[in-house]
Amino acid sequence: MDQVTVITPVGCIGNRGVDKDALIRAIEETKPDALAMDAGSMDCGPWYLGAGKAHSPTLDILWDLEHVLCQAVPRGIPVIIGSAGGSGARAHVDATVEMIQKVARENSLHFRLAVIYSDIPKEYLLSRAENGTVGGTHSLDDGSPLRVEAVEESNVIVGLMGVEPIIDALEDGADVILCGRASDSAVIAAYPIWKGFDRGLSYHMGDIMECGESAAEELRPTLRALAHNRIPIIGRMEKDSFYLWPAVDSLACTPNSCLMHSFYERMDIRASKFPGGVLDKGDAHYTQHDPNTTKIWGSRFVDEPYSILLEGTKPVGYRYVLILGVRTPRMIEQLDEILADIEEIAQKRFGAYGAFKIHWHRFGKDAVLQGAEMASNVAPSEVGVVADVVAETADLAHDIACDLQTRIAFWRYPGRYTTAGNVAMTLSPASLEGGPVYEFSIYHPILTDDYRDLIQRQIIEV
């Protein structure tokens, strides 16, 4: 093959919705070899992985699946979807399989579905344990080894797959490939690599395309209309370069927009780690090919021992949230001290009943940047206070939140105007149940001689 064309219909399945008309036009004009897209992210925090829930609305996920499958399957275009359901664990994958089957039934579609699970059994990791740590792992955060306790405490552990399991499914004749947790770039790079194109260029093309039209910039003031849907991005891979352009003429992939997205969410703007090696973008070149298209070449893939990044969560308690409004200037002036005093009382009052934490967020004061907030001489006229209470049990979290509510409402502070009603209660009940709370417990790459040891796959005739 002299070239391969891949379309990314939407930056993330379930995120705002693919633009049906733009997708159809892109397919008819470019005759793509594959549609490849991401469906998840850990950007939304650990709860979605730990709870097994999607971070996009079900109706939006169904919208995207229907438009993608109904355009691709009848035309015989392979579909590749990564990080199913948002976080890519078995619960997310199985829920997405059910949605795919629903779309197929309602639209009389028939195809061969490869389902690739990336859940890592605890037994596999514990079998590699020695001296309290798991061999061949080290944290990307601080370089510490993966401890046995972290494995045992985790309720979900997934491995970030590369292109290899996807290529295996393509070799086996899958029409639609649904992956568990997967590298965003690998989902797009898999097809061109399968067809023999350069690994570095293929990974770099996926590195830029994975968020859809985020890699493009506006040529004309039409963002208000475009905001309703996500615009497909088209990538054409050739022997020594690749080309990127959006599916509408009002957007353009420019050297700046592609370069900036290549830097997006990267610890190192010149290199990105993947299973089996590193994408080196240090010598990459970006040129404007035509008003809407950028040509890129010069990136390369440097082989390294094969490793898969493990991501895990553990349950840490239950949450209740209290939302309050503070409008009194004298209370706002003393708010930090008031909340610190109330928290100290809560620790003394409830500490004997179990461990808990209170996380204060002061919107209008320093809730977003907290200690990094720039100093201001202008006092806010009102502050929204969110008390995030996380405790060992739901009952304890509830009681602490209710206690905080009463104490803040009636707290005596110097210069107080009133005898009660210091704050506005936003809702009734004032405290809302947040359910179980999870935090990340594992963020460690693990060396492996065979990725198939960590990946499970099944074929479903839909």
C-alpha positions in Angstrom: 0.0 0.0 0.0 1.3 3.5 -0.9 -0.9 5.2 1.7 -3.4 4.6 4.5 -6.2 6.9 5.5 -7.6 6.9 9.1 -10.5 9.1 10.3 -11.0 9.9 13.9 -14.7 10.8 14.0 -14.8 12.1 17.5 -12.1 13.0 20.1 -13.8 10.8 22.7 -16.8 8.6 22.3 -19.7 10.2 24.2 -18.1 13.7 24.4 -20.5 16.1 22.8 -21.3 13.9 19.8 -19.9 13.2 16.4 -21.1 15.5 13.5 -23.0 13.0 11.3 -22.9 15.1 8.1 -19.2 15.9 8.5 -18.4 12.2 9.1 -20.4 11.1 6.0 -18.7 13.7 3.8 -15.3 12.8 5.1 -15.9 9.1 4.4 -17.2 9.7 0.9 -14.4 12.0 0.0 -11.4 10.1 1.4 -12.5 6.4 1.3 -10.8 5.7 4.6 -9.2 2.4 5.5 -10.2 2.6 9.2 -12.1 4.7 11.7 -10.2 4.9 15.0 -11.1 6.8 18.1 -10.6 7.0 21.9 -13.4 6.5 24.4 -11.9 7.5 27.7 -9.5 9.3 29.9 -8.1 9.3 33.4 -8.4 13.1 33.4 -11.8 12.9 35.2 -10.2 11.3 38.3 -10.1 7.9 39.9 -13.9 7.5 40.7 -14.9 6.3 37.3 -12.3 3.5 37.2 -13.0 2.5 40.7 -16.8 2.6 40.5 -16.9 1.0 37.0 -19.0 3.9 35.7 -18.8 5.9 32.4 -17.9 9.6 32.6 -20.0 10.4 29.5 -23.8 10.3 29.3 -25.2 7.0 28.0 -27.3 8.7 25.4 -24.2 10.5 24.0 -22.2 7.3 23.9 -25.1 5.6 22.0 -25.3 8.6 19.6 -21.6 8.2 18.7 -21.7 4.5 18.4 -24.7 4.5 16.2 -23.3 7.1 13.8 -19.9 5.5 13.6 -21.1 1.9 13.2 -23.9 2.7 10.8 -21.5 4.5 8.5 -18.6 2.1 8.8 -20.0 -1.4 8.9 -22.1 -1.3 5.7 -19.0 0.0 3.9 -16.7 -2.6 5.3 -14.5 -0.1 7.1 -12.9 -1.4 10.3 -13.7 0.4 13.5 -11.3 0.6 16.4 -12.3 2.0 19.8 -10.0 2.4 22.8 -10.5 2.8 26.6 -14.2 1.7 26.3 -16.7 3.3 28.6 -14.3 5.9 29.9 -11.7 4.0 31.9 -11.5 0.7 30.1 -12.0 -1.8 32.9 -14.1 -4.9 32.4 -17.2 -3.2 33.7 -16.8 -0.4 31.2 -16.1 -2.8 28.3 -19.0 -5.0 29.0 -21.4 -2.1 29.3 -20.1 -0.8 25.9 -20.6 -4.2 24.3 -24.2 -4.1 25.4 -24.6 -0.7 23.8 -22.9 -1.9 20.6 -25.3 -4.9 20.4 -28.3 -2.6 21.0 -27.2 -0.3 18.1 -26.6 -3.4 15.9 -30.1 -4.8 16.6 -31.9 -1.5 16.0 -30.0 -0.9 12.7 -29.8 -4.5 11.4 -26.0 -4.5 11.5 -23.9 -7.7 11.5 -20.2 -7.8 12.1 -17.4 -9.6 13.9 -16.6 -7.8 17.2 -13.2 -8.3 18.9 -13.4 -7.4 22.6 -10.0 -6.9 24.2 -9.8 -6.7 28.0 -6.9 -5.0 29.8 -7.8 -5.9 33.4 -4.7 -7.2 35.3 -5.3 -10.0 37.7 -3.9 -9.4 41.2 -2.7 -13.0 41.2 -0.4 -12.2 38.2 1.2 -9.3 40.0 1.5 -11.0 43.4 3.2 -14.0 41.7 6.0 -11.5 40.8 6.3 -10.3 44.4 9.6 -10.4 46.2 10.6 -8.6 49.5 7.2 -6.9 49.6 7.4 -5.4 46.1 6.4 -6.5 42.6 9.3 -7.1 40.3 9.8 -5.0 37.1 7.8 -2.0 38.3 8.5 1.5 39.3 6.2 4.5 39.8 6.1 7.2 37.2 5.4 9.7 39.9 8.3 9.1 42.3 10.2 6.0 41.1 9.1 3.9 44.0 8.5 0.2 43.5 5.0 -1.3 43.4 4.3 -2.6 46.9 2.3 -5.7 47.6 -0.1 -3.8 49.9 -1.0 -1.5 47.0 -2.0 -4.5 44.8 -4.0 -6.1 47.6 -5.8 -2.8 48.4 -6.8 -2.1 44.8 -10.2 -3.0 43.6 -9.5 -2.4 39.9 -6.2 -2.6 38.0 -5.9 -2.1 34.2 -3.0 -2.1 31.8 -2.5 0.6 29.1 -2.2 -1.5 25.9 -0.3 -0.5 22.8 -0.9 -1.4 19.1 0.0 -5.1 19.4 -3.4 -6.6 20.7 -5.3 -4.4 18.2 -3.1 -5.7 15.3 -3.8 -9.3 16.5 -7.5 -8.6 16.2 -7.1 -7.1 12.7 -5.1 -10.2 11.7 -8.0 -12.3 12.9 -10.5 -10.5 10.7 -12.3 -8.3 13.2 -14.7 -5.7 11.8 -15.0 -3.8 15.0 -12.4 -3.8 17.8 -13.4 -2.7 21.3 -10.4 -2.2 23.6 -10.2 -1.9 27.3 -7.7 0.7 28.6 -5.5 1.6 25.7 -3.1 4.3 24.7 -5.0 6.9 22.8 -2.3 7.2 20.1 -2.0 3.4 19.7 -5.7 3.1 18.8 -5.1 5.3 15.7 -1.6 4.1 15.0 -2.5 0.4 14.9 -3.9 0.2 11.4 -1.0 1.9 9.6 1.5 -0.1 11.6 -0.3 -3.3 10.7 0.0 -2.3 7.1 3.7 -1.8 7.4 4.0 1.9 7.8 6.6 3.6 10.0 6.0 3.0 13.7 7.2 6.4 14.8 5.2 8.3 12.2 2.1 6.2 12.9 2.3 6.8 16.7 2.9 10.5 16.0 -0.2 10.7 13.8 -2.2 9.1 16.6 -0.6 11.4 19.1 -2.1 14.4 17.3 -5.4 13.0 16.1 -6.6 11.4 19.4 -8.6 14.4 20.5 -10.3 15.0 17.1 -10.7 18.7 16.1 -8.8 19.9 19.1 -5.8 19.6 16.8 -7.3 22.1 14.4 -7.8 25.9 14.6 -10.6 28.1 13.4 -10.3 29.9 10.1 -13.7 31.6 10.2 -15.8 32.6 13.2 -18.0 29.6 13.3 -17.2 28.1 16.7 -20.7 28.8 18.0 -22.1 26.4 15.5 -19.3 23.8 15.8 -19.6 23.7 19.5 -22.7 21.5 19.2 -20.8 18.5 17.7 -17.3 17.1 17.3 -15.7 17.4 13.9 -13.7 14.4 12.4 -10.0 14.7 11.8 -8.5 12.9 8.8 -5.0 11.4 8.7 -3.2 10.1 5.6 -0.1 8.1 6.2 2.5 7.8 3.4 6.0 6.2 3.4 8.0 9.1 4.9 5.3 11.5 6.2 1.7 12.0 7.1 -1.0 14.6 6.5 -3.7 15.9 8.8 -6.8 17.9 8.0 -10.3 18.5 9.5 -13.5 17.4 7.9 -14.8 21.0 7.5 -13.2 23.9 5.6 -13.9 26.4 8.4 -11.2 24.6 10.5 -7.5 23.9 9.6 -4.8 21.7 10.8 -1.8 24.2 10.9 1.8 23.5 12.0 1.0 25.5 15.2 -2.2 23.6 16.0 -0.6 20.2 15.4 2.5 21.1 17.2 0.6 22.4 20.2 -1.6 19.3 20.4 1.5 17.1 20.1 2.7 18.8 23.3 -0.7 18.3 25.0 -0.6 16.5 28.3 3.0 15.5 27.9 5.6 15.5 30.6 8.3 15.7 27.9 7.3 17.7 24.8 9.9 15.9 22.7 9.3 12.2 23.7 6.2 10.1 24.6 6.5 6.6 26.1 4.5 3.7 24.7 4.7 0.0 25.2 7.8 -1.2 23.5 9.5 2.1 23.1 9.5 5.9 22.9 8.2 8.2 20.3 11.0 10.7 19.6 9.5 14.0 18.2 12.7 16.0 18.6 13.4 16.1 14.8 9.8 16.3 13.6 9.0 18.9 11.0 5.6 20.6 10.4 4.7 22.4 7.2 1.5 23.9 5.8 0.6 21.7 2.8 -2.6 23.6 1.8 -4.9 26.0 3.7 -6.5 23.2 5.7 -3.7 20.5 5.8 -0.4 20.1 7.6 2.4 17.7 6.5 4.5 16.2 9.3 7.7 14.1 9.0 10.9 13.3 10.9 9.6 11.6 14.1 10.9 8.2 14.9 10.3 5.3 17.3 13.1 4.1 19.6 12.7 0.5 20.8 12.9 -0.2 24.5 12.1 -3.2 26.7 8.4 -3.9 26.5 6.3 -2.5 29.4 2.7 -1.8 30.1 1.5 1.0 32.4 -0.6 -0.2 35.2 -3.4 2.1 36.6 -5.2 1.1 39.7 -7.7 2.5 42.3 -8.6 1.6 45.8 -11.7 2.5 47.9 -10.9 5.1 50.7 -14.3 5.8 52.2 -17.6 7.5 51.6 -18.5 11.1 50.7 -21.0 13.7 51.8 -20.8 17.2 50.3 -22.1 20.4 51.9 -22.6 23.6 49.7 -22.9 27.0 51.4 -22.9 30.6 50.4 -21.1 33.3 52.4 -22.1 36.9 51.7 -21.1 38.8 54.9 -17.9 40.8 54.5 -16.7 40.3 58.1 -17.2 36.6 57.9 -15.4 36.4 54.5 -12.4 38.3 56.1 -12.2 35.6 58.8 -13.3 32.6 56.8 -10.0 30.7 56.9 -9.8 30.9 60.6 -13.5 30.0 61.1 -13.2 26.9 59.0 -10.0 25.8 60.7 -11.6 26.2 64.1 -14.7 24.3 63.0 -12.6 21.5 61.5 -10.6 21.2 64.8 -13.8 20.8 66.7 -15.0 18.1 64.3 -11.8 16.2 64.7 -12.2 16.2 68.5 -16.0 15.4 68.3 -15.9 12.6 65.7 -12.3 11.3 65.7 -13.1 8.4 68.0 -15.7 7.0 65.6 -13.4 6.5 62.6 -10.9 8.2 60.2 -12.1 11.1 58.1 -11.0 14.1 56.1 -12.6 17.5 55.4 -11.6 19.2 52.2 -12.6 22.8 52.1 -13.1 24.6 48.7 -13.7 28.4 48.8 -15.1 29.4 45.4 -14.5 33.1 44.9 -11.5 33.1 47.1 -8.9 30.4 46.4 -10.8 27.2 45.5 -9.2 26.6 42.1 -5.5 27.4 42.6 -5.5 27.3 46.4 -2.0 28.1 47.6 -0.8 29.0 44.1 -3.5 31.7 43.8 -2.0 35.1 43.1 -2.4 37.6 45.9 -5.2 40.2 45.4 -6.0 43.3 47.3 -9.7 43.1 46.4 -11.8 41.3 48.9 -14.5 39.0 47.3 -18.1 40.1 47.9 -19.3 36.5 48.2 -17.7 33.1 48.6 -19.2 29.7 47.9 -17.9 27.1 50.4 -17.9 23.4 49.5 -17.1 21.0 52.4 -16.1 17.6 50.9 -16.3 15.1 53.8 -14.7 11.7 53.2 -15.0 9.2 56.1 -14.7 5.4 56.7 -18.5 5.0 56.6 -21.4 6.8 54.9 -23.1 7.3 58.3 -20.0 9.0 59.7 -19.6 11.2 56.7 -23.3 12.2 56.9 -23.1 13.1 60.6 -19.9 15.2 60.2 -21.4 17.1 57.2 -24.6 17.9 59.2 -22.6 19.0 62.2 -20.5 21.3 60.0 -23.6 22.8 58.6 -25.0 23.7 62.0 -21.7 25.0 63.4 -21.1 27.3 60.4 -24.6 28.6 60.4 -24.4 29.6 64.1 -20.7 30.3 64.5 -19.8 33.3 66.7 -17.0 35.4 65.2 -15.9 39.0 66.0 -18.1 41.6 64.4 -20.9 39.2 63.6 -24.1 41.0 62.4 -26.6 38.3 63.2 -27.4 35.7 65.8 -27.9 32.9 63.2 -28.0 32.4 59.5 -24.3 33.2 58.8 -24.5 31.3 55.5 -27.0 30.5 52.7 -27.9 26.9 52.4 -28.0 26.0 48.7 -30.1 22.9 48.9 -32.4 21.0 51.2 -31.1 18.6 52.5 -28.0 20.8 52.8 -25.6 17.8 52.6 -25.6 15.5 49.6 -24.5 11.9 49.6 -21.6 11.3 47.2 -21.3 7.5 47.6 -18.0 5.6 47.7 -14.7 7.4 47.1 -11.7 6.0 45.3 -8.1 7.2 44.9 -5.4 6.2 42.5 -3.2 3.4 44.1 -1.1 2.2 41.2 0.7 4.1 38.4 3.5 1.8 37.6 4.8 0.4 34.3 5.5 -3.3 34.4 8.0 -5.1 32.2 6.7 -8.2 30.3 8.1 -10.6 27.8 4.7 -11.2 26.2 1.9 -8.7 26.2 -0.5 -11.5 25.8 0.1 -12.5 29.4 -1.7 -9.2 30.4 -4.4 -9.1 27.7 -7.6 -11.2 27.3 -9.6 -11.3 24.1 -12.9 -12.7 22.8 -14.7 -12.7 19.5 -18.4 -12.0 19.4 -20.5 -12.4 16.2 -22.9 -9.5 16.4 
